[in-house]
Amino acid sequence: MTDKIDKKALLNVKEMCEYLGIGQTKARELLADPKNSFTVRIGNRLYAHKGRLDTWLLNQIL
């Protein structure tokens, strides 16, 4: 499944959990936070833009 995730631009909650190694509750909390720049809303669904998520993650550890 990781190969699929590497090729995708948008990650759903389950894929984001697998990618970051976190639970669904935390993933949904991060996606709902208006301060982040990686959330993409399509209809009622929330997705993480993988490129922006990577940038956000790097900023968290620096």
N, CA, C, O and CB atoms as a CASP TS submission, in Angstrom:
PFRMAT TS
TARGET T0000
AUTHOR 0000-0000-0000
METHOD Language model
MODEL 1
PARENT N/A
ATOM      1  N   MET     1       0.828  -1.201   0.000  1.00  0.00           N
ATOM      2  CA  MET     1       0.000   0.000   0.000  1.00  0.00           C
ATOM      3  C   MET     1       0.864   1.253   0.000  1.00  0.00           C
ATOM      4  O   MET     1       0.427   2.290  -0.499  1.00  0.00           O
ATOM      5  CB  MET     1      -0.937   0.005   1.208  1.00  0.00           C
ATOM      6  N   THR     2       2.051   1.191   0.533  1.00  0.00           N
ATOM      7  CA  THR     2       2.928   2.359   0.593  1.00  0.00           C
ATOM      8  C   THR     2       3.258   2.879  -0.799  1.00  0.00           C
ATOM      9  O   THR     2       3.374   4.090  -0.986  1.00  0.00           O
ATOM     10  CB  THR     2       4.214   2.017   1.339  1.00  0.00           C
ATOM     11  N   ASP     3       3.412   1.991  -1.782  1.00  0.00           N
ATOM     12  CA  ASP     3       3.684   2.431  -3.148  1.00  0.00           C
ATOM     13  C   ASP     3       2.541   3.276  -3.687  1.00  0.00           C
ATOM     14  O   ASP     3       2.769   4.263  -4.388  1.00  0.00           O
ATOM     15  CB  ASP     3       3.922   1.227  -4.058  1.00  0.00           C
ATOM     16  N   LYS     4       1.312   2.893  -3.363  1.00  0.00           N
ATOM     17  CA  LYS     4       0.150   3.669  -3.783  1.00  0.00           C
ATOM     18  C   LYS     4       0.187   5.053  -3.150  1.00  0.00           C
ATOM     19  O   LYS     4      -0.068   6.054  -3.820  1.00  0.00           O
ATOM     20  CB  LYS     4      -1.155   2.943  -3.409  1.00  0.00           C
ATOM     21  N   ILE     5       0.505   5.110  -1.860  1.00  0.00           N
ATOM     22  CA  ILE     5       0.533   6.382  -1.136  1.00  0.00           C
ATOM     23  C   ILE     5       1.602   7.302  -1.709  1.00  0.00           C
ATOM     24  O   ILE     5       1.379   8.507  -1.817  1.00  0.00           O
ATOM     25  CB  ILE     5       0.783   6.147   0.362  1.00  0.00           C
ATOM     26  N   ASP     6       2.752   6.761  -2.077  1.00  0.00           N
ATOM     27  CA  ASP     6       3.832   7.582  -2.623  1.00  0.00           C
ATOM     28  C   ASP     6       3.431   8.273  -3.922  1.00  0.00           C
ATOM     29  O   ASP     6       3.960   9.338  -4.241  1.00  0.00           O
ATOM     30  CB  ASP     6       5.062   6.730  -2.858  1.00  0.00           C
ATOM     31  N   LYS     7       2.505   7.683  -4.674  1.00  0.00           N
ATOM     32  CA  LYS     7       2.111   8.233  -5.966  1.00  0.00           C
ATOM     33  C   LYS     7       0.912   9.178  -5.888  1.00  0.00           C
ATOM     34  O   LYS     7       0.591   9.845  -6.870  1.00  0.00           O
ATOM     35  CB  LYS     7       1.799   7.114  -6.910  1.00  0.00           C
ATOM     36  N   LYS     8       0.252   9.242  -4.737  1.00  0.00           N
ATOM     37  CA  LYS     8      -0.962  10.042  -4.600  1.00  0.00           C
ATOM     38  C   LYS     8      -0.653  11.468  -4.159  1.00  0.00           C
ATOM     39  O   LYS     8       0.309  11.707  -3.429  1.00  0.00           O
ATOM     40  CB  LYS     8      -1.910   9.390  -3.609  1.00  0.00           C
ATOM     41  N   ALA     9      -1.471  12.406  -4.605  1.00  0.00           N
ATOM     42  CA  ALA     9      -1.344  13.797  -4.180  1.00  0.00           C
ATOM     43  C   ALA     9      -2.192  14.056  -2.936  1.00  0.00           C
ATOM     44  O   ALA     9      -1.802  14.835  -2.066  1.00  0.00           O
ATOM     45  CB  ALA     9      -1.757  14.749  -5.318  1.00  0.00           C
ATOM     46  N   LEU    10      -3.357  13.399  -2.852  1.00  0.00           N
ATOM     47  CA  LEU    10      -4.253  13.568  -1.716  1.00  0.00           C
ATOM     48  C   LEU    10      -4.392  12.253  -0.967  1.00  0.00           C
ATOM     49  O   LEU    10      -4.555  11.190  -1.567  1.00  0.00           O
ATOM     50  CB  LEU    10      -5.631  14.075  -2.177  1.00  0.00           C
ATOM     51  N   LEU    11      -4.326  12.344   0.353  1.00  0.00           N
ATOM     52  CA  LEU    11      -4.458  11.156   1.196  1.00  0.00           C
ATOM     53  C   LEU    11      -5.758  11.235   1.984  1.00  0.00           C
ATOM     54  O   LEU    11      -6.076  12.278   2.554  1.00  0.00           O
ATOM     55  CB  LEU    11      -3.246  11.018   2.155  1.00  0.00           C
ATOM     56  N   ASN    12      -6.511  10.137   2.019  1.00  0.00           N
ATOM     57  CA  ASN    12      -7.691  10.111   2.877  1.00  0.00           C
ATOM     58  C   ASN    12      -7.221   9.828   4.314  1.00  0.00           C
ATOM     59  O   ASN    12      -6.026   9.660   4.560  1.00  0.00           O
ATOM     60  CB  ASN    12      -8.735   9.027   2.386  1.00  0.00           C
ATOM     61  N   VAL    13      -8.159   9.779   5.242  1.00  0.00           N
ATOM     62  CA  VAL    13      -7.802   9.624   6.659  1.00  0.00           C
ATOM     63  C   VAL    13      -7.023   8.330   6.896  1.00  0.00           C
ATOM     64  O   VAL    13      -6.005   8.333   7.588  1.00  0.00           O
ATOM     65  CB  VAL    13      -9.067   9.642   7.534  1.00  0.00           C
ATOM     66  N   LYS    14      -7.497   7.239   6.328  1.00  0.00           N
ATOM     67  CA  LYS    14      -6.836   5.944   6.530  1.00  0.00           C
ATOM     68  C   LYS    14      -5.402   5.967   5.983  1.00  0.00           C
ATOM     69  O   LYS    14      -4.479   5.475   6.633  1.00  0.00           O
ATOM     70  CB  LYS    14      -7.647   4.816   5.849  1.00  0.00           C
ATOM     71  N   GLU    15      -5.223   6.533   4.804  1.00  0.00           N
ATOM     72  CA  GLU    15      -3.891   6.616   4.196  1.00  0.00           C
ATOM     73  C   GLU    15      -2.986   7.549   4.989  1.00  0.00           C
ATOM     74  O   GLU    15      -1.795   7.281   5.144  1.00  0.00           O
ATOM     75  CB  GLU    15      -3.993   7.094   2.742  1.00  0.00           C
ATOM     76  N   MET    16      -3.550   8.647   5.491  1.00  0.00           N
ATOM     77  CA  MET    16      -2.767   9.575   6.309  1.00  0.00           C
ATOM     78  C   MET    16      -2.291   8.884   7.591  1.00  0.00           C
ATOM     79  O   MET    16      -1.159   9.089   8.029  1.00  0.00           O
ATOM     80  CB  MET    16      -3.603  10.832   6.653  1.00  0.00           C
ATOM     81  N   CYS    17      -3.156   8.072   8.182  1.00  0.00           N
ATOM     82  CA  CYS    17      -2.790   7.320   9.391  1.00  0.00           C
ATOM     83  C   CYS    17      -1.631   6.375   9.108  1.00  0.00           C
ATOM     84  O   CYS    17      -0.678   6.294   9.883  1.00  0.00           O
ATOM     85  CB  CYS    17      -3.999   6.526   9.924  1.00  0.00           C
ATOM     86  N   GLU    18      -1.720   5.669   8.002  1.00  0.00           N
ATOM     87  CA  GLU    18      -0.659   4.731   7.641  1.00  0.00           C
ATOM     88  C   GLU    18       0.643   5.485   7.341  1.00  0.00           C
ATOM     89  O   GLU    18       1.721   5.059   7.753  1.00  0.00           O
ATOM     90  CB  GLU    18      -1.083   3.878   6.420  1.00  0.00           C
ATOM     91  N   TYR    19       0.534   6.588   6.631  1.00  0.00           N
ATOM     92  CA  TYR    19       1.699   7.383   6.228  1.00  0.00           C
ATOM     93  C   TYR    19       2.431   7.962   7.436  1.00  0.00           C
ATOM     94  O   TYR    19       3.661   7.944   7.487  1.00  0.00           O
ATOM     95  CB  TYR    19       1.270   8.513   5.292  1.00  0.00           C
ATOM     96  N   LEU    20       1.666   8.481   8.419  1.00  0.00           N
ATOM     97  CA  LEU    20       2.273   9.123   9.589  1.00  0.00           C
ATOM     98  C   LEU    20       2.427   8.191  10.786  1.00  0.00           C
ATOM     99  O   LEU    20       3.151   8.511  11.728  1.00  0.00           O
ATOM    100  CB  LEU    20       1.452  10.309   9.993  1.00  0.00           C
ATOM    101  N   GLY    21       1.758   7.049  10.759  1.00  0.00           N
ATOM    102  CA  GLY    21       1.824   6.132  11.895  1.00  0.00           C
ATOM    103  C   GLY    21       1.050   6.645  13.095  1.00  0.00           C
ATOM    104  O   GLY    21       1.484   6.482  14.235  1.00  0.00           O
ATOM    105  N   ILE    22      -0.103   7.269  12.841  1.00  0.00           N
ATOM    106  CA  ILE    22      -0.942   7.804  13.912  1.00  0.00           C
ATOM    107  C   ILE    22      -2.332   7.184  13.805  1.00  0.00           C
ATOM    108  O   ILE    22      -2.655   6.521  12.820  1.00  0.00           O
ATOM    109  CB  ILE    22      -1.022   9.363  13.840  1.00  0.00           C
ATOM    110  N   GLY    23      -3.143   7.409  14.828  1.00  0.00           N
ATOM    111  CA  GLY    23      -4.507   6.887  14.829  1.00  0.00           C
ATOM    112  C   GLY    23      -5.473   7.802  14.100  1.00  0.00           C
ATOM    113  O   GLY    23      -5.147   8.945  13.781  1.00  0.00           O
ATOM    114  N   GLN    24      -6.664   7.285  13.840  1.00  0.00           N
ATOM    115  CA  GLN    24      -7.664   8.046  13.101  1.00  0.00           C
ATOM    116  C   GLN    24      -8.153   9.268  13.868  1.00  0.00           C
ATOM    117  O   GLN    24      -8.439  10.300  13.262  1.00  0.00           O
ATOM    118  CB  GLN    24      -8.834   7.161  12.762  1.00  0.00           C
ATOM    119  N   THR    25      -8.252   9.170  15.175  1.00  0.00           N
ATOM    120  CA  THR    25      -8.715  10.302  15.963  1.00  0.00           C
ATOM    121  C   THR    25      -7.750  11.477  15.823  1.00  0.00           C
ATOM    122  O   THR    25      -8.181  12.611  15.618  1.00  0.00           O
ATOM    123  CB  THR    25      -8.868   9.905  17.441  1.00  0.00           C
ATOM    124  N   LYS    26      -6.462  11.216  15.931  1.00  0.00           N
ATOM    125  CA  LYS    26      -5.460  12.273  15.796  1.00  0.00           C
ATOM    126  C   LYS    26      -5.426  12.809  14.371  1.00  0.00           C
ATOM    127  O   LYS    26      -5.283  14.015  14.170  1.00  0.00           O
ATOM    128  CB  LYS    26      -4.075  11.754  16.197  1.00  0.00           C
ATOM    129  N   ALA    27      -5.554  11.936  13.383  1.00  0.00           N
ATOM    130  CA  ALA    27      -5.551  12.373  11.988  1.00  0.00           C
ATOM    131  C   ALA    27      -6.729  13.307  11.721  1.00  0.00           C
ATOM    132  O   ALA    27      -6.564  14.345  11.080  1.00  0.00           O
ATOM    133  CB  ALA    27      -5.603  11.159  11.037  1.00  0.00           C
ATOM    134  N   ARG    28      -7.900  12.950  12.204  1.00  0.00           N
ATOM    135  CA  ARG    28      -9.076  13.803  12.008  1.00  0.00           C
ATOM    136  C   ARG    28      -8.925  15.133  12.741  1.00  0.00           C
ATOM    137  O   ARG    28      -9.350  16.176  12.244  1.00  0.00           O
ATOM    138  CB  ARG    28     -10.342  13.082  12.486  1.00  0.00           C
ATOM    139  N   GLU    29      -8.321  15.089  13.920  1.00  0.00           N
ATOM    140  CA  GLU    29      -8.057  16.314  14.678  1.00  0.00           C
ATOM    141  C   GLU    29      -7.124  17.242  13.891  1.00  0.00           C
ATOM    142  O   GLU    29      -7.368  18.445  13.811  1.00  0.00           O
ATOM    143  CB  GLU    29      -7.441  15.976  16.057  1.00  0.00           C
ATOM    144  N   LEU    30      -6.064  16.685  13.317  1.00  0.00           N
ATOM    145  CA  LEU    30      -5.131  17.485  12.521  1.00  0.00           C
ATOM    146  C   LEU    30      -5.807  18.044  11.273  1.00  0.00           C
ATOM    147  O   LEU    30      -5.592  19.205  10.923  1.00  0.00           O
ATOM    148  CB  LEU    30      -3.912  16.645  12.125  1.00  0.00           C
ATOM    149  N   LEU    31      -6.616  17.239  10.601  1.00  0.00           N
ATOM    150  CA  LEU    31      -7.298  17.693   9.390  1.00  0.00           C
ATOM    151  C   LEU    31      -8.320  18.790   9.692  1.00  0.00           C
ATOM    152  O   LEU    31      -8.549  19.667   8.858  1.00  0.00           O
ATOM    153  CB  LEU    31      -7.987  16.517   8.705  1.00  0.00           C
ATOM    154  N   ALA    32      -8.928  18.749  10.862  1.00  0.00           N
ATOM    155  CA  ALA    32      -9.950  19.742  11.225  1.00  0.00           C
ATOM    156  C   ALA    32      -9.353  21.057  11.709  1.00  0.00           C
ATOM    157  O   ALA    32     -10.067  22.055  11.802  1.00  0.00           O
ATOM    158  CB  ALA    32     -10.855  19.180  12.299  1.00  0.00           C
ATOM    159  N   ASP    33      -8.066  21.080  12.017  1.00  0.00           N
ATOM    160  CA  ASP    33      -7.409  22.283  12.531  1.00  0.00           C
ATOM    161  C   ASP    33      -7.314  23.334  11.421  1.00  0.00           C
ATOM    162  O   ASP    33      -6.679  23.087  10.396  1.00  0.00           O
ATOM    163  CB  ASP    33      -5.992  21.945  13.087  1.00  0.00           C
ATOM    164  N   PRO    34      -7.941  24.508  11.610  1.00  0.00           N
ATOM    165  CA  PRO    34      -7.918  25.535  10.559  1.00  0.00           C
ATOM    166  C   PRO    34      -6.540  26.174  10.356  1.00  0.00           C
ATOM    167  O   PRO    34      -6.333  26.863   9.357  1.00  0.00           O
ATOM    168  CB  PRO    34      -8.921  26.615  10.888  1.00  0.00           C
ATOM    169  N   LYS    35      -5.604  25.964  11.268  1.00  0.00           N
ATOM    170  CA  LYS    35      -4.274  26.573  11.159  1.00  0.00           C
ATOM    171  C   LYS    35      -3.345  25.835  10.203  1.00  0.00           C
ATOM    172  O   LYS    35      -2.346  26.400   9.759  1.00  0.00           O
ATOM    173  CB  LYS    35      -3.636  26.636  12.514  1.00  0.00           C
ATOM    174  N   ASN    36      -3.655  24.597   9.884  1.00  0.00           N
ATOM    175  CA  ASN    36      -2.758  23.863   8.986  1.00  0.00           C
ATOM    176  C   ASN    36      -3.024  24.245   7.535  1.00  0.00           C
ATOM    177  O   ASN    36      -4.083  24.774   7.197  1.00  0.00           O
ATOM    178  CB  ASN    36      -2.925  22.343   9.176  1.00  0.00           C
ATOM    179  N   SER    37      -2.053  23.969   6.698  1.00  0.00           N
ATOM    180  CA  SER    37      -2.184  24.340   5.283  1.00  0.00           C
ATOM    181  C   SER    37      -2.343  23.127   4.368  1.00  0.00           C
ATOM    182  O   SER    37      -2.346  23.269   3.145  1.00  0.00           O
ATOM    183  CB  SER    37      -0.974  25.147   4.847  1.00  0.00           C
ATOM    184  N   PHE    38      -2.475  21.945   4.948  1.00  0.00           N
ATOM    185  CA  PHE    38      -2.499  20.735   4.122  1.00  0.00           C
ATOM    186  C   PHE    38      -3.878  20.128   3.931  1.00  0.00           C
ATOM    187  O   PHE    38      -4.026  19.190   3.148  1.00  0.00           O
ATOM    188  CB  PHE    38      -1.609  19.715   4.719  1.00  0.00           C
ATOM    189  N   THR    39      -4.892  20.636   4.623  1.00  0.00           N
ATOM    190  CA  THR    39      -6.229  20.065   4.508  1.00  0.00           C
ATOM    191  C   THR    39      -6.918  20.532   3.233  1.00  0.00           C
ATOM    192  O   THR    39      -6.923  21.721   2.914  1.00  0.00           O
ATOM    193  CB  THR    39      -7.071  20.435   5.724  1.00  0.00           C
ATOM    194  N   VAL    40      -7.493  19.590   2.520  1.00  0.00           N
ATOM    195  CA  VAL    40      -8.284  19.868   1.321  1.00  0.00           C
ATOM    196  C   VAL    40      -9.669  19.290   1.573  1.00  0.00           C
ATOM    197  O   VAL    40      -9.810  18.101   1.861  1.00  0.00           O
ATOM    198  CB  VAL    40      -7.622  19.255   0.012  1.00  0.00           C
ATOM    199  N   ARG    41     -10.681  20.127   1.464  1.00  0.00           N
ATOM    200  CA  ARG    41     -12.060  19.676   1.665  1.00  0.00           C
ATOM    201  C   ARG    41     -12.714  19.496   0.301  1.00  0.00           C
ATOM    202  O   ARG    41     -12.745  20.416  -0.516  1.00  0.00           O
ATOM    203  CB  ARG    41     -12.868  20.689   2.544  1.00  0.00           C
ATOM    204  N   ILE    42     -13.232  18.308   0.073  1.00  0.00           N
ATOM    205  CA  ILE    42     -13.989  18.020  -1.140  1.00  0.00           C
ATOM    206  C   ILE    42     -15.339  17.492  -0.678  1.00  0.00           C
ATOM    207  O   ILE    42     -15.443  16.360  -0.207  1.00  0.00           O
ATOM    208  CB  ILE    42     -13.239  16.984  -2.085  1.00  0.00           C
ATOM    209  N   GLY    43     -16.356  18.308  -0.812  1.00  0.00           N
ATOM    210  CA  GLY    43     -17.660  17.959  -0.260  1.00  0.00           C
ATOM    211  C   GLY    43     -17.565  17.936   1.254  1.00  0.00           C
ATOM    212  O   GLY    43     -17.113  18.901   1.870  1.00  0.00           O
ATOM    213  N   ASN    44     -17.990  16.838   1.850  1.00  0.00           N
ATOM    214  CA  ASN    44     -17.896  16.678   3.306  1.00  0.00           C
ATOM    215  C   ASN    44     -16.632  15.959   3.737  1.00  0.00           C
ATOM    216  O   ASN    44     -16.390  15.788   4.932  1.00  0.00           O
ATOM    217  CB  ASN    44     -19.096  15.925   3.822  1.00  0.00           C
ATOM    218  N   ARG    45     -15.833  15.543   2.786  1.00  0.00           N
ATOM    219  CA  ARG    45     -14.644  14.744   3.104  1.00  0.00           C
ATOM    220  C   ARG    45     -13.402  15.612   3.238  1.00  0.00           C
ATOM    221  O   ARG    45     -13.249  16.621   2.550  1.00  0.00           O
ATOM    222  CB  ARG    45     -14.418  13.683   2.032  1.00  0.00           C
ATOM    223  N   LEU    46     -12.523  15.199   4.137  1.00  0.00           N
ATOM    224  CA  LEU    46     -11.260  15.897   4.339  1.00  0.00           C
ATOM    225  C   LEU    46     -10.112  15.024   3.846  1.00  0.00           C
ATOM    226  O   LEU    46     -10.063  13.825   4.120  1.00  0.00           O
ATOM    227  CB  LEU    46     -11.067  16.267   5.831  1.00  0.00           C
ATOM    228  N   TYR    47      -9.202  15.638   3.123  1.00  0.00           N
ATOM    229  CA  TYR    47      -8.021  14.957   2.612  1.00  0.00           C
ATOM    230  C   TYR    47      -6.790  15.755   3.007  1.00  0.00           C
ATOM    231  O   TYR    47      -6.873  16.956   3.263  1.00  0.00           O
ATOM    232  CB  TYR    47      -8.097  14.779   1.071  1.00  0.00           C
ATOM    233  N   ALA    48      -5.654  15.086   3.055  1.00  0.00           N
ATOM    234  CA  ALA    48      -4.377  15.751   3.312  1.00  0.00           C
ATOM    235  C   ALA    48      -3.614  15.838   1.997  1.00  0.00           C
ATOM    236  O   ALA    48      -3.405  14.828   1.324  1.00  0.00           O
ATOM    237  CB  ALA    48      -3.542  14.990   4.400  1.00  0.00           C
ATOM    238  N   HIS    49      -3.198  17.051   1.634  1.00  0.00           N
ATOM    239  CA  HIS    49      -2.347  17.236   0.460  1.00  0.00           C
ATOM    240  C   HIS    49      -0.961  16.748   0.867  1.00  0.00           C
ATOM    241  O   HIS    49      -0.338  17.332   1.754  1.00  0.00           O
ATOM    242  CB  HIS    49      -2.323  18.754  -0.037  1.00  0.00           C
ATOM    243  N   LYS    50      -0.476  15.695   0.235  1.00  0.00           N
ATOM    244  CA  LYS    50       0.747  15.025   0.681  1.00  0.00           C
ATOM    245  C   LYS    50       1.959  15.945   0.679  1.00  0.00           C
ATOM    246  O   LYS    50       2.746  15.917   1.626  1.00  0.00           O
ATOM    247  CB  LYS    50       1.025  13.830  -0.194  1.00  0.00           C
ATOM    248  N   GLY    51       2.130  16.751  -0.347  1.00  0.00           N
ATOM    249  CA  GLY    51       3.277  17.664  -0.418  1.00  0.00           C
ATOM    250  C   GLY    51       3.259  18.687   0.701  1.00  0.00           C
ATOM    251  O   GLY    51       4.281  18.945   1.338  1.00  0.00           O
ATOM    252  N   ARG    52       2.092  19.268   0.934  1.00  0.00           N
ATOM    253  CA  ARG    52       1.970  20.254   2.015  1.00  0.00           C
ATOM    254  C   ARG    52       2.073  19.591   3.387  1.00  0.00           C
ATOM    255  O   ARG    52       2.593  20.188   4.330  1.00  0.00           O
ATOM    256  CB  ARG    52       0.638  21.010   1.899  1.00  0.00           C
ATOM    257  N   LEU    53       1.579  18.364   3.499  1.00  0.00           N
ATOM    258  CA  LEU    53       1.698  17.616   4.750  1.00  0.00           C
ATOM    259  C   LEU    53       3.169  17.369   5.077  1.00  0.00           C
ATOM    260  O   LEU    53       3.584  17.515   6.226  1.00  0.00           O
ATOM    261  CB  LEU    53       0.932  16.273   4.660  1.00  0.00           C
ATOM    262  N   ASP    54       3.954  16.999   4.074  1.00  0.00           N
ATOM    263  CA  ASP    54       5.389  16.786   4.278  1.00  0.00           C
ATOM    264  C   ASP    54       6.072  18.076   4.742  1.00  0.00           C
ATOM    265  O   ASP    54       6.905  18.048   5.647  1.00  0.00           O
ATOM    266  CB  ASP    54       6.046  16.275   2.981  1.00  0.00           C
ATOM    267  N   THR    55       5.718  19.200   4.121  1.00  0.00           N
ATOM    268  CA  THR    55       6.287  20.493   4.506  1.00  0.00           C
ATOM    269  C   THR    55       5.898  20.839   5.937  1.00  0.00           C
ATOM    270  O   THR    55       6.740  21.268   6.726  1.00  0.00           O
ATOM    271  CB  THR    55       5.819  21.603   3.543  1.00  0.00           C
ATOM    272  N   TRP    56       4.623  20.654   6.275  1.00  0.00           N
ATOM    273  CA  TRP    56       4.143  20.926   7.628  1.00  0.00           C
ATOM    274  C   TRP    56       4.885  20.064   8.641  1.00  0.00           C
ATOM    275  O   TRP    56       5.285  20.542   9.702  1.00  0.00           O
ATOM    276  CB  TRP    56       2.628  20.678   7.725  1.00  0.00           C
ATOM    277  N   LEU    57       5.065  18.797   8.306  1.00  0.00           N
ATOM    278  CA  LEU    57       5.754  17.869   9.205  1.00  0.00           C
ATOM    279  C   LEU    57       7.199  18.306   9.445  1.00  0.00           C
ATOM    280  O   LEU    57       7.671  18.277  10.582  1.00  0.00           O
ATOM    281  CB  LEU    57       5.723  16.444   8.629  1.00  0.00           C
ATOM    282  N   LEU    58       7.900  18.707   8.395  1.00  0.00           N
ATOM    283  CA  LEU    58       9.272  19.195   8.554  1.00  0.00           C
ATOM    284  C   LEU    58       9.322  20.434   9.439  1.00  0.00           C
ATOM    285  O   LEU    58      10.238  20.580  10.248  1.00  0.00           O
ATOM    286  CB  LEU    58       9.889  19.505   7.190  1.00  0.00           C
ATOM    287  N   ASN    59       8.354  21.320   9.295  1.00  0.00           N
ATOM    288  CA  ASN    59       8.318  22.523  10.133  1.00  0.00           C
ATOM    289  C   ASN    59       8.060  22.195  11.602  1.00  0.00           C
ATOM    290  O   ASN    59       8.469  22.947  12.486  1.00  0.00           O
ATOM    291  CB  ASN    59       7.246  23.480   9.627  1.00  0.00           C
ATOM    292  N   GLN    60       7.391  21.084  11.865  1.00  0.00           N
ATOM    293  CA  GLN    60       7.112  20.684  13.245  1.00  0.00           C
ATOM    294  C   GLN    60       8.360  20.182  13.965  1.00  0.00           C
ATOM    295  O   GLN    60       8.463  20.291  15.187  1.00  0.00           O
ATOM    296  CB  GLN    60       6.042  19.607  13.267  1.00  0.00           C
ATOM    297  N   ILE    61       9.298  19.639  13.212  1.00  0.00           N
ATOM    298  CA  ILE    61      10.491  19.074  13.860  1.00  0.00           C
ATOM    299  C   ILE    61      11.683  20.026  13.834  1.00  0.00           C
ATOM    300  O   ILE    61      12.705  19.740  14.457  1.00  0.00           O
ATOM    301  CB  ILE    61      10.874  17.770  13.190  1.00  0.00           C
ATOM    302  N   LEU    62      11.576  21.135  13.134  1.00  0.00           N
ATOM    303  CA  LEU    62      12.686  22.101  13.086  1.00  0.00           C
ATOM    304  C   LEU    62      12.552  23.158  14.139  1.00  0.00           C
ATOM    305  O   LEU    62      13.400  24.045  14.236  1.00  0.00           O
ATOM    306  CB  LEU    62      12.767  22.756  11.731  1.00  0.00           C
TER
END
